[in-house]
């Protein structure tokens, strides 16, 4: 796939990079995996945020950071 294949979901011209919100759950991890494989030439920025809404959320955010640090892009 090419970034232009994202049309009609993206503006014209297509973006130079894409951000993916990653919670660490299976759905967001699968989305990140799919995006890095479908668009290997496009930089994928993975973002996570600790809302601090439950006990252990800071550790979860750090774990997501550790997981995605070695991913391509």
C-alpha positions in Angstrom: 0.0 0.0 0.0 1.0 3.6 -0.5 -0.1 6.6 1.5 -2.3 7.6 -1.4 -4.3 4.4 -0.9 -5.7 6.1 2.3 -7.9 8.2 0.0 -10.8 9.1 0.5 -10.1 8.9 4.2 -7.3 11.5 4.2 -6.9 15.0 2.8 -5.3 15.7 -0.6 -2.3 15.5 -0.6 -2.0 12.5 1.8 -0.2 13.1 5.1 3.5 12.6 5.5 3.0 10.6 8.7 0.2 9.1 10.7 -0.4 9.0 14.5 -2.0 6.0 16.1 -3.4 6.1 19.6 -2.3 3.0 21.5 -3.8 2.0 24.8 -2.0 -1.3 25.1 -5.2 -3.3 24.5 -5.4 -5.9 21.8 -7.4 -3.6 19.4 -5.0 -0.7 19.4 -2.0 -2.9 19.3 -3.5 -4.7 16.3 -4.2 -1.4 14.6 -0.6 -0.2 15.2 0.7 -3.5 13.8 -1.6 -3.3 10.8 -0.6 0.3 10.0 3.2 -0.4 10.2 2.8 -3.4 7.9 0.3 -1.8 5.4 2.3 1.4 5.1 6.0 0.5 5.6 7.2 3.7 3.9 5.1 6.0 6.0 6.3 7.1 9.4 3.8 5.9 12.0 3.8 7.8 15.3 2.4 5.8 18.2 0.9 7.8 21.1 -0.2 6.8 24.5 -1.5 8.9 27.4 -1.9 8.1 31.1 -5.2 9.6 32.2 -4.5 8.5 35.7 -8.1 7.2 36.0 -7.3 3.9 37.6 -4.6 2.3 39.7 -1.7 1.0 37.6 -2.4 3.2 34.6 1.1 4.8 34.8 2.7 1.3 34.6 0.4 0.5 31.6 1.5 3.6 29.8 5.2 2.8 30.4 4.7 -0.8 29.2 3.1 0.5 26.0 6.1 2.7 25.5 8.5 -0.2 26.1 6.5 -2.4 23.6 6.5 0.2 20.8 10.0 1.5 21.3 11.4 -1.3 19.1 8.7 -1.3 16.4 9.5 -0.2 12.9 8.9 3.4 11.8 
